[in-house]
Amino acid sequence: MLNDLNYLNTRSEKENTKYLQTNIDPYKAIEGAHAVALLTEWDEFTSYNWQAMYDVMQKPAFVFDGRNILDKQKLEAIGFVYTAIGS
């Protein structure tokens, strides 16, 4: 993402670095977020502890599932506002 932002050349690389955060731990990456957007069908997303994710997110908490790989009923039972994109 950083490379794409830098390629656009709308801000300096220093500014882009300031505004974009990355994290390899998905549970840390979503702390305080309102939404998760899944844009790939990688199997790892189906094995996440979605309750633990919900617990650290701001509410309302949204899941936008671009590949329709998650269990809508399970996520809604946790409390997520679930949207399957493209279905």
DSSP file (Angstrom, degrees, kcal/mol; ACC not computed):
  #  RESIDUE AA STRUCTURE BP1 BP2  ACC     N-H-->O    O-->H-N    N-H-->O    O-->H-N    TCO  KAPPA ALPHA  PHI   PSI    X-CA   Y-CA   Z-CA
    1    1 A M     >        0   0    0      0, 0.0     4,-2.7     0, 0.0     5,-0.2   0.000 360.0 360.0 360.0 -40.6    0.0    0.0    0.0
    2    2 A L  H  >  +     0   0    0      1,-0.2     4,-2.7     2,-0.2     5,-0.2   0.914 360.0  51.1 -62.4 -41.2    2.8    2.4    0.8
    3    3 A N  H  > S+     0   0    0      1,-0.2     4,-2.3     2,-0.2    -1,-0.2   0.908 110.1  50.0 -61.6 -41.3    4.4    1.8   -2.6
    4    4 A D  H  > S+     0   0    0      2,-0.2     4,-1.6     1,-0.2    -2,-0.2   0.922 111.8  47.6 -63.6 -43.9    1.0    2.6   -4.2
    5    5 A L  H  X>S+     0   0    0     -4,-2.7     4,-0.9     1,-0.2     5,-0.6   0.917 112.5  48.9 -63.2 -42.6    0.6    5.8   -2.2
    6    6 A N  H ><5S+     0   0    0     -4,-2.7     3,-0.7     1,-0.2    -1,-0.2   0.880 106.6  57.2 -64.9 -36.5    4.1    6.9   -3.0
    7    7 A Y  H 3<5S+     0   0    0     -4,-2.3    -1,-0.2     1,-0.2    -2,-0.2   0.865  99.2  59.1 -61.5 -36.7    3.5    6.2   -6.7
    8    8 A L  H 3<5S-     0   0    0     -4,-1.6    -1,-0.2    -3,-0.1    -2,-0.2   0.791  92.1-153.3 -63.9 -27.0    0.6    8.5   -6.8
    9    9 A N  T <<5 +     0   0    0     -4,-0.9    -3,-0.1    -3,-0.7    -2,-0.1   0.814  54.1 127.3  58.4  33.7    2.9   11.3   -5.7
   10   10 A T  S   <S+     0   0    0     -5,-0.6     2,-0.3     1,-0.1    -1,-0.1   0.670  77.2  18.7 -91.3 -19.3    0.1   13.3   -4.0
   11   11 A R  S    S-     0   0    0     -6,-0.3    -2,-0.1    -5,-0.1    -1,-0.1  -0.909  95.1 -89.6-138.1 166.4    2.0   13.5   -0.7
   12   12 A S     >  -     0   0    0     -2,-0.3     4,-2.4     1,-0.1     5,-0.2  -0.379  38.0-113.1 -72.4 159.0    5.6   13.1    0.3
   13   13 A E  H  > S+     0   0    0      1,-0.2     4,-2.3     2,-0.2     5,-0.2   0.867 119.4  56.4 -60.2 -35.7    6.8    9.6    1.3
   14   14 A K  H  > S+     0   0    0      2,-0.2     4,-1.7     1,-0.2    -1,-0.2   0.914 107.7  47.0 -62.8 -43.5    7.3   10.9    4.8
   15   15 A E  H  > S+     0   0    0      2,-0.2     4,-1.9     1,-0.2    -2,-0.2   0.915 110.8  52.0 -64.5 -42.8    3.7   12.0    5.0
   16   16 A N  H  X S+     0   0    0     -4,-2.4     4,-1.3     1,-0.2    -2,-0.2   0.906 108.9  50.4 -60.6 -40.9    2.5    8.7    3.6
   17   17 A T  H  < S+     0   0    0     -4,-2.3    -1,-0.2     1,-0.2    -2,-0.2   0.864 108.4  53.8 -64.3 -35.7    4.5    6.8    6.2
   18   18 A K  H  < S+     0   0    0     -4,-1.7    -1,-0.2     1,-0.2    -2,-0.2   0.876 114.9  38.7 -65.2 -38.6    2.9    9.0    8.9
   19   19 A Y  H  < S+     0   0    0     -4,-1.9     2,-0.5    -5,-0.1    -1,-0.2   0.562 105.7  70.9 -94.7  -9.5   -0.6    8.3    7.9
   20   20 A L     <  -     0   0    0     -4,-1.3     2,-0.4    -5,-0.2    -1,-0.1  -0.938  58.6-174.4-114.4 123.5   -0.3    4.6    7.0
   21   21 A Q        -     0   0    0     -2,-0.5     2,-0.3     8,-0.1    -3,-0.0  -0.921   1.7-169.9-113.1 140.8    0.2    2.0    9.7
   22   22 A T        -     0   0    0     -2,-0.4     2,-0.3     0, 0.0    -2,-0.0  -0.925   4.6-179.5-124.9 155.0    0.8   -1.7    9.1
   23   23 A N        -     0   0    0     -2,-0.3     6,-0.1     1,-0.1    -2,-0.0  -0.965  25.8-151.2-154.1 134.3    0.8   -4.6   11.5
   24   24 A I  S    S+     0   0    0     -2,-0.3     3,-0.1     1,-0.1    -1,-0.1   0.662  84.4  78.6 -82.1 -14.7    1.4   -8.3   11.0
   25   25 A D    >>  -     0   0    0      1,-0.2     4,-2.4     2,-0.0     3,-0.5  -0.843  67.9-159.5 -94.9 110.4   -0.8   -9.2   14.0
   26   26 A P  H 3> S+     0   0    0      0, 0.0     4,-1.2     0, 0.0    -1,-0.2   0.814  90.7  56.1 -61.8 -29.6   -4.4   -9.0   12.8
   27   27 A Y  H 34 S+     0   0    0      1,-0.2     4,-0.2     2,-0.2    -2,-0.0   0.857 112.4  41.4 -71.1 -34.7   -5.7   -8.6   16.4
   28   28 A K  H X4 S+     0   0    0     -3,-0.5     3,-1.1     1,-0.2    -1,-0.2   0.847 108.7  61.5 -75.8 -36.1   -3.5   -5.6   17.0
   29   29 A A  H 3< S+     0   0    0     -4,-2.4    -2,-0.2     1,-0.3    -1,-0.2   0.794 106.7  44.1 -63.8 -28.8   -4.2   -4.2   13.6
   30   30 A I  T >< S+     0   0    0     -4,-1.2     3,-2.4    -5,-0.2    -1,-0.3   0.433  77.4 130.0 -99.9   1.4   -8.0   -3.8   14.3
   31   31 A E  T <  S+     0   0    0     -3,-1.1    26,-0.2     1,-0.3     3,-0.1  -0.368  86.7   3.1 -57.3 123.8   -7.8   -2.4   17.8
   32   32 A G  T 3  S+     0   0    0     24,-2.7    -1,-0.3     1,-0.3    25,-0.2   0.457 101.8 132.0  79.8   0.7  -10.0    0.7   17.9
   33   33 A A    <   -     0   0    0     -3,-2.4    25,-2.2    23,-0.2    -1,-0.3  -0.465  50.8-151.6 -82.6 157.6  -11.2    0.2   14.3
   34   34 A H  S    S+     0   0    0     23,-0.2    28,-3.0     1,-0.2     2,-0.3   0.607  75.1  30.9 -96.7 -17.6  -14.8    0.3   13.3
   35   35 A A  E     -a   62   0A   0     26,-0.2     2,-0.4    28,-0.0    28,-0.2  -0.985  51.7-156.8-148.4 151.4  -14.5   -2.0   10.3
   36   36 A V  E     -a   63   0A   0     26,-1.8    28,-3.1    -2,-0.3     2,-0.5  -0.998  15.6-163.2-122.2 130.5  -12.7   -5.0    8.8
   37   37 A A  E     -a   64   0A   0     -2,-0.4     2,-0.6    26,-0.2    28,-0.2  -0.965   4.1-157.7-117.0 117.6  -12.8   -5.4    5.0
   38   38 A L  E     +a   65   0A   0     26,-2.9    28,-2.3    -2,-0.5    30,-0.2  -0.835  20.0 166.7 -94.7 123.0  -11.8   -8.8    3.6
   39   39 A L        +     0   0    0     -2,-0.6     2,-0.3    27,-0.1    -1,-0.1   0.259  59.6  51.0-120.4   9.9  -10.7   -8.5    0.0
   40   40 A T  S    S-     0   0    0      2,-0.1    27,-0.2     0, 0.0    26,-0.1  -0.956  73.3-128.9-142.7 159.9   -9.1  -12.0   -0.4
   41   41 A E        +     0   0    0     -2,-0.3     5,-0.1    25,-0.1    -3,-0.0   0.043  48.7 153.5-100.1  26.9  -10.3  -15.6    0.2
   42   42 A W    >   -     0   0    0      1,-0.1     3,-1.3     2,-0.1     4,-0.4  -0.304  48.8-130.4 -58.2 136.5   -7.3  -16.7    2.2
   43   43 A D  G >> S+     0   0    0      1,-0.3     3,-1.4     2,-0.2     4,-0.7   0.777  98.1  75.5 -60.6 -29.3   -8.2  -19.5    4.6
   44   44 A E  G >4 S+     0   0    0      1,-0.3     3,-0.9     2,-0.2     4,-0.4   0.816  86.2  63.0 -57.2 -30.5   -6.6  -17.8    7.6
   45   45 A F  G X4 S+     0   0    0     -3,-1.3     3,-0.7     1,-0.3    -1,-0.3   0.823  97.9  55.6 -65.6 -29.9   -9.5  -15.4    7.8
   46   46 A T  G <4 S+     0   0    0     -3,-1.4    -1,-0.3    -4,-0.4    -2,-0.2   0.691 106.5  51.5 -75.5 -17.0  -12.0  -18.2    8.5
   47   47 A S  G << S+     0   0    0     -3,-0.9    -1,-0.2    -4,-0.7    -2,-0.2   0.420  82.6 116.6-101.1   1.7   -9.9  -19.4   11.5
   48   48 A Y  S <  S-     0   0    0     -3,-0.7     2,-1.3    -4,-0.4     3,-0.1  -0.292  76.2-113.1 -66.2 154.5   -9.6  -16.0   13.3
   49   49 A N     >  -     0   0    0      1,-0.2     4,-1.7     2,-0.1     3,-0.2  -0.741  37.1-177.7 -86.6  91.0  -11.2  -15.6   16.7
   50   50 A W  H  > S+     0   0    0     -2,-1.3     4,-2.6     1,-0.2    -1,-0.2   0.769  77.1  59.3 -68.1 -26.5  -13.8  -13.1   15.7
   51   51 A Q  H  > S+     0   0    0      2,-0.2     4,-2.2     1,-0.2    -1,-0.2   0.931 106.1  48.2 -65.2 -44.3  -15.1  -12.7   19.2
   52   52 A A  H  > S+     0   0    0     -3,-0.2     4,-0.9     1,-0.2    -2,-0.2   0.874 112.4  49.7 -63.1 -37.0  -11.7  -11.5   20.3
   53   53 A M  H >X S+     0   0    0     -4,-1.7     3,-0.9     1,-0.2     4,-0.7   0.934 109.6  50.4 -66.4 -45.6  -11.6   -9.1   17.4
   54   54 A Y  H >< S+     0   0    0     -4,-2.6     3,-1.0     1,-0.2    -2,-0.2   0.887 103.9  60.5 -58.3 -39.8  -15.0   -7.7   18.1
   55   55 A D  H 3< S+     0   0    0     -4,-2.2    -1,-0.2     1,-0.2    -2,-0.2   0.785 109.0  40.9 -62.1 -29.0  -14.0   -7.2   21.7
   56   56 A V  H << S+     0   0    0     -4,-0.9   -24,-2.7    -3,-0.9    -1,-0.2   0.438  99.8  91.9-100.9  -0.1  -11.2   -4.7   20.8
   57   57 A M  S << S-     0   0    0     -3,-1.0   -23,-0.2    -4,-0.7     2,-0.1  -0.543  81.1-106.4 -91.2 158.7  -13.1   -2.9   18.1
   58   58 A Q        -     0   0    0    -25,-2.2    -1,-0.1    -2,-0.2    -2,-0.1  -0.465  55.3 -80.8 -73.5 155.9  -15.1    0.3   18.4
   59   59 A K  S    S+     0   0    0     -2,-0.1     2,-0.2     2,-0.1    21,-0.1  -0.893 112.6  45.1-112.6 142.6  -18.9   -0.2   18.1
   60   60 A P  S    S-     0   0    0      0, 0.0     2,-0.5     0, 0.0    -2,-0.1   0.507  85.3-162.5 -68.8 149.1  -20.7   -0.5   15.9
   61   61 A A        -     0   0    0     18,-0.4    20,-2.8    -2,-0.2     2,-0.3  -0.911   4.5-160.9-108.6 128.6  -18.2   -3.0   14.4
   62   62 A F  E     -ab  35  81A   0    -28,-3.0   -26,-1.8    -2,-0.5     2,-0.4  -0.821  13.1-163.2-112.6 146.3  -18.6   -3.8   10.7
   63   63 A V  E     -ab  36  82A   0     18,-2.3    20,-2.7    -2,-0.3     2,-0.7  -0.992   3.8-167.1-124.7 122.9  -17.3   -6.7    8.6
   64   64 A F  E     -ab  37  83A   0    -28,-3.1   -26,-2.9    -2,-0.4     2,-1.0  -0.936   9.3-162.3-108.1 108.7  -17.3   -6.2    4.8
   65   65 A D  E     +ab  38  84A   0     18,-2.7    20,-2.0    -2,-0.7     3,-0.5  -0.784  13.7 178.4 -99.9  97.7  -16.7   -9.6    3.3
   66   66 A G  S    S+     0   0    0    -28,-2.3    -1,-0.2    -2,-1.0   -27,-0.1   0.566  84.2  38.5 -76.3  -9.2  -15.6   -9.2   -0.3
   67   67 A R  S    S-     0   0    0    -27,-0.2    -1,-0.2   -29,-0.1   -28,-0.1   0.376 100.1-128.0-120.3  -0.1  -15.2  -12.9   -0.9
   68   68 A N        +     0   0    0     -3,-0.5    -2,-0.1   -30,-0.2    16,-0.1   0.911  66.7 130.8  53.7  48.0  -18.2  -14.2    1.1
   69   69 A I        +     0   0    0      2,-0.1     2,-0.2   -31,-0.0    -1,-0.1   0.533  44.9  84.3-106.4  -9.7  -16.1  -16.7    3.0
   70   70 A L  S    S-     0   0    0      1,-0.0     2,-1.0     2,-0.0     3,-0.1  -0.548  85.8-105.1 -97.7 161.7  -17.3  -15.9    6.5
   71   71 A D     >  -     0   0    0     -2,-0.2     4,-2.3     1,-0.2     5,-0.2  -0.738  29.0-164.9 -86.6 103.2  -20.3  -17.2    8.5
   72   72 A K  H  > S+     0   0    0     -2,-1.0     4,-2.6     1,-0.2     5,-0.2   0.902  86.2  49.9 -55.9 -47.7  -22.7  -14.3    8.5
   73   73 A Q  H  > S+     0   0    0      1,-0.2     4,-2.0     2,-0.2    -1,-0.2   0.894 110.8  49.6 -63.1 -41.0  -24.9  -15.7   11.2
   74   74 A K  H  > S+     0   0    0      2,-0.2     4,-1.5     1,-0.2    -1,-0.2   0.930 113.2  46.1 -63.3 -45.7  -22.0  -16.4   13.5
   75   75 A L  H  X>S+     0   0    0     -4,-2.3     5,-2.1     1,-0.2     4,-1.5   0.893 112.8  49.3 -66.7 -39.3  -20.6  -12.9   13.1
   76   76 A E  H  <5S+     0   0    0     -4,-2.6    -1,-0.2    -5,-0.2    -2,-0.2   0.854 107.1  56.0 -68.3 -33.1  -24.0  -11.3   13.6
   77   77 A A  H  <5S+     0   0    0     -4,-2.0    -1,-0.2    -5,-0.2    -2,-0.2   0.846 105.8  51.9 -65.6 -32.6  -24.5  -13.3   16.7
   78   78 A I  H  <5S-     0   0    0     -4,-1.5    -1,-0.2    -5,-0.1    -2,-0.2   0.860 129.2 -99.1 -68.7 -35.6  -21.2  -11.9   18.1
   79   79 A G  T  <5S+     0   0    0     -4,-1.5   -18,-0.4     1,-0.3    -3,-0.2   0.334  74.4 139.7 131.9  -4.2  -22.5   -8.4   17.3
   80   80 A F      < -     0   0    0     -5,-2.1     2,-0.8    -6,-0.1    -1,-0.3  -0.325  54.3-129.1 -67.0 149.6  -20.9   -7.5   14.0
   81   81 A V  E     -b   62   0A   0    -20,-2.8   -18,-2.3     2,-0.0     2,-0.4  -0.920  38.1-158.8 -93.2 108.8  -22.8   -5.6   11.3
   82   82 A Y  E     -b   63   0A   0     -2,-0.8     2,-0.4   -20,-0.2   -18,-0.2  -0.763  18.4-178.6-101.4 133.4  -22.0   -8.0    8.4
   83   83 A T  E     -b   64   0A   0    -20,-2.7   -18,-2.7    -2,-0.4     2,-0.7  -0.980  16.1-151.9-131.0 121.7  -22.2   -7.1    4.8
   84   84 A A  E >   -b   65   0A   0     -2,-0.4     3,-0.9   -20,-0.2     2,-0.5  -0.821  20.9-142.5 -88.1 118.9  -21.4   -9.6    2.0
   85   85 A I  T 3  S+     0   0    0    -20,-2.0   -17,-0.1    -2,-0.7    -2,-0.0  -0.703  79.6  14.5 -87.0 128.0  -20.1   -7.6   -0.9
   86   86 A G  T 3         0   0    0     -2,-0.5    -1,-0.2   -19,-0.0   -20,-0.1   0.608 360.0 360.0  88.8  12.9  -21.2   -8.8   -4.3
   87   87 A S    <         0   0    0     -3,-0.9    -2,-0.1     0, 0.0    -3,-0.0   0.402 360.0 360.0-123.5 360.0  -24.0  -11.1   -3.1
